[in-house]
Structures are given as C-alpha cells and as structure tokens.
Amino acid sequence: MPGLLERQRLPDCLADHDRQCRSLLHELGVERAYGVGHSSGGSITLQAALDEPDLFAGLVLLEPAPSPAGPSS
C-alpha cells in the first residue's frame, strides 16, 4: 500500500482503497483479474468491480461489509 514505507497519507475511505487497487492493477499491466475480499476488503472489491467492470473476470466476496451503492466516480 502506498504510504506504508513513504509515510504518505493512507486512504481515508473505501473509495480511496478502490481507486488505489485499480490503479495498481493498471500499473502492473493486468487486463482482467479475479477480485477476492473479506469484510471491508469485500466491499472494496465490489466497489472496484462496480467502478470498472471490464477489469474483473469474477469476484469472490466473503461476508462483505455493506456499503457500495453504485459507481463512486
């Protein structure tokens, strides 16, 4: 996660985590991914898929915390 070693500001909300995860996938050149998340990670994974559905081939959500209501952009 950006910020851990550089002491930058960590993400403030799930939308920030979502954007950082998608950004990392793009930087790594990943065209399609399987998203896996538990609890708040499930919410982040779901939000990422709502924001950019073509990036995900499938999702595995384990007890996601309720939060995504649609694209965050």
C-alpha positions in Angstrom: 0.0 0.0 0.0 1.4 3.4 -0.9 2.3 5.3 2.2 3.5 2.5 4.4 7.1 2.9 3.6 7.0 6.5 2.4 4.8 7.8 5.3 2.3 9.3 2.9 -1.4 9.7 3.8 -3.2 6.4 3.8 -6.6 6.1 2.1 -9.4 7.7 4.1 -12.3 5.7 2.8 -13.2 2.6 0.8 -13.4 4.7 -2.5 -9.7 5.6 -2.0 -8.8 1.9 -1.5 -10.8 1.0 -4.5 -9.0 3.6 -6.7 -5.6 2.5 -5.4 -6.3 -1.2 -6.1 -7.5 -0.4 -9.7 -4.5 1.9 -10.2 -2.1 -0.9 -9.1 -3.7 -3.4 -11.5 -3.3 -0.9 -14.3 0.3 -0.2 -13.4 1.1 -3.9 -13.4 -0.5 -4.3 -16.8 -3.3 -6.6 -15.6 -6.1 -6.7 -18.1 -8.5 -8.9 -16.2 -8.4 -10.0 -12.6 -10.4 -12.1 -10.2 -11.2 -10.0 -7.2 -11.3 -11.6 -3.7 -12.2 -9.8 -0.5 -13.4 -10.4 3.0 -15.4 -7.9 5.2 -14.3 -4.4 4.2 -12.0 -6.0 1.6 -15.1 -7.5 0.1 -16.7 -4.0 -0.1 -13.6 -2.6 -1.7 -13.5 -5.4 -4.3 -17.2 -4.9 -5.0 -16.8 -1.2 -5.4 -13.8 -1.7 -7.7 -15.9 -4.0 -9.9 -18.8 -1.6 -10.0 -16.5 1.3 -11.0 -14.6 -0.7 -13.7 -16.5 -4.0 -14.5 -14.3 -4.8 -17.6 -11.3 -5.1 -15.3 -12.7 -8.1 -13.4 -13.3 -11.7 -14.7 -15.0 -12.6 -11.4 -15.4 -11.9 -7.8 -15.2 -13.9 -4.6 -16.8 -12.0 -1.7 -16.7 -13.4 1.8 -19.1 -11.6 4.2 -18.6 -8.1 2.6 -19.4 -5.2 4.7 -22.5 -3.4 3.2 -21.5 -0.1 1.6 -21.3 0.1 -2.3 -24.3 1.7 -3.8 -23.1 2.1 -7.3 -20.1 3.6 -9.2 -18.2 6.0 -7.0 -16.8 8.2 -9.8 
